[in-house]
Amino acid sequence: MNFEPNKLFVGLIDFFAVLLPGAVITFFLAPSIGPTLIGSDRFDSLRGNAGAAAFAVTSYLLGHFVFLLGSILLDPFEKRITDAAIKKPCSRLARCLRLLTKFDDESHPLRAAEALRRDEIDRFAGQQVINAFQWAKAKLLIEAPGAIGEVHRLEADSKFFRSLVVVSFFVAVHSGVTQAWWALVSVALIGLLAFVRYIEQRAKSTRQAYWYLLTMSAARNRSAQSPVSDRGLTHAGGVVLRDSDGRCEVLLVEARKPDGPRLVLPKGHIEAKESAADAALREVVEETGWTASIGWHDSHRSGHDVTFDDARVRFFVMTAGERRAEPERGREPQWLTLALAITDDRLGDETKRLLDALEIAPRR
């Protein structure tokens, strides 16, 4: 069994985020409420081990209520700060806290993470089923357990300060009722600082998750777009795929040559000082008007080399983006399901064999 200090630290922080706030509230409430709840005689008899056990149990229970109250009351503020980092206008309070937490209007990684989530999740689910932060954490948990540990540590830290804000508010109210004004001012200041710290740590945890996620995505793209060698290649193209109501469809385009197959995969010459991957992406846009990115469902990222007559072509499996341009004149693009394309007489045998070898599901 491996000992993991980071998990131990996160567990302790989570525990004290519950226990310490509950202990503070129990300390203030016990003398006044305790006798009413369990009777004066029984309350006075709580001494020694019995008193310590009662104090610990009550602190733990009240701490959970504080923890829940903090999430209900304060998490919406954190969301407002995040929204303020992405769009304007926003309130003065949001602007001030955004400055304190060092959010950057122009380069906040949430935009990029949202784009990745839409590409990998929303496009197939048809709606937003998970927010960007929860999706980033889930992906890191699966693919980079070491990275998620740092995110969890910052999250645990933010939860501790969130509970501290609630406790500070309670102590401030209690101090105001008892007219201990010096305590009221001190505790109010502590609560304000705790709130700023909560927002700051929460912001750090979300940014860290997005930074890890974007770095992983960039590394995968570099790997996908950097084949072992482009030597000997003359052409490059794309097998552009999309999910349409649970069916995997491939993008084809009308052929230039009238004496060959009527439908072909988009491809073209690799220009000087151009990699095969760059040429493939460029040809897809030029011939079909569709943008695309190399990769499909985190698999099939390597190139597939095919020989057509005297041309050696490398095809990259791609995920469709958006149609942003007009295709070449007389070459209207068409979407066919993989199952139909493999049996369609308008495609050449080499193209059919390539599509059949991809083994991408579902094909229906």
Phi, psi and omega in degrees: 000122183275135177272127182242101182303325183295319179293323177297317179297315180297319179297319179294317179297316177299320181295313181287337174294339177263312189288312185296313177300320178296323179295320180296314181293321177299319179301319182280325186271333187305313183297328184265325185261329183306309180299326179291322184285316187243001180095144184297316183297313181293321180296318180293337181278352180282091180229160175064224183296322180296317179294320179295318180295317179297320180295318181294314181296315180296319179298317181295316180294312179296327178299323178293323177294320177298316180301315179294317180297320179298318180293324180289318187274324191258331181301324175301327176297318180299320179295323178296323179292318178298315178298323181294335180284346185252323185222156177237163356283168176216166184290164178297321178299316180296320180296318179297313181291330177295321177294319180295327182266002173063037171290142180249118184302319191272332189235023181298128186292351179301323180301314181293320179295321177299320180295318178296318180296317179299322182290321186266333186245299188298326183296331181264326180281337180084357179197168179281111181255352180204141180282168188297320183292314179295323177294318179298317179295318180297319180292320178293322179300323181280316190258338183214074181302328178294323180289321183294335179299320178293321178296316179296323179296315179292323177296315179298320178298318181294324180293325178298313181289332175296315177294325179296327177297314180297316180296318179299320178297317180297314181294324178296317177297316179298320179293323178293321179296320181273004178060032173268080190293326179295323177290323179300313181295317182297313183291324177298320178295317178298319179297320179296315179295322178296322179295316178296319179295322177299311180299318182296312180293324177296318178297319179296320182294318180292316179298318181298318178299317181292320179299314178300314183298314182292323178296317177298316181296319179295321179296319179295320180294321178297320179294320182291325186264009180235077180296167183303315180202138175262004185298134178089348180281142176247332183226163175214149181208182184229137168263092188272123185241154173211157177260121181236102180054044178084000180251136178274119181247148180244144182269124178237163182221150179296137184284155177283318185282126181286341185265007181242203177299147182279331179239135181223166172281144179296129179202168179187179182294145171274119183281168182300138179060026179242133177285161179298321180296316179296320179296319180297315179296319180295316182295323179300314180294315183295319186275329186245338185085356181265137170277160180202163175230144183288131180121151180207115178054037179060023178213178179054046184265344182278164180279154177243116183271130181225144177252121175247109183055243181263002183263133174256116189245137171251120178259135177251132175287130187229158172257129182294144175254251180233157174273112186241356182214168176275140178289173176300148183299132179078010182231070183288128179287152178223144175255127176232147173293154180301318181300320180286319183297322183293337181251359184284129181291347180282350179260148176286161182297322182295319178295319179297318180296322179296313180296322180292329182283346182291329178054049180260131179243152358276154180252352187298000000 
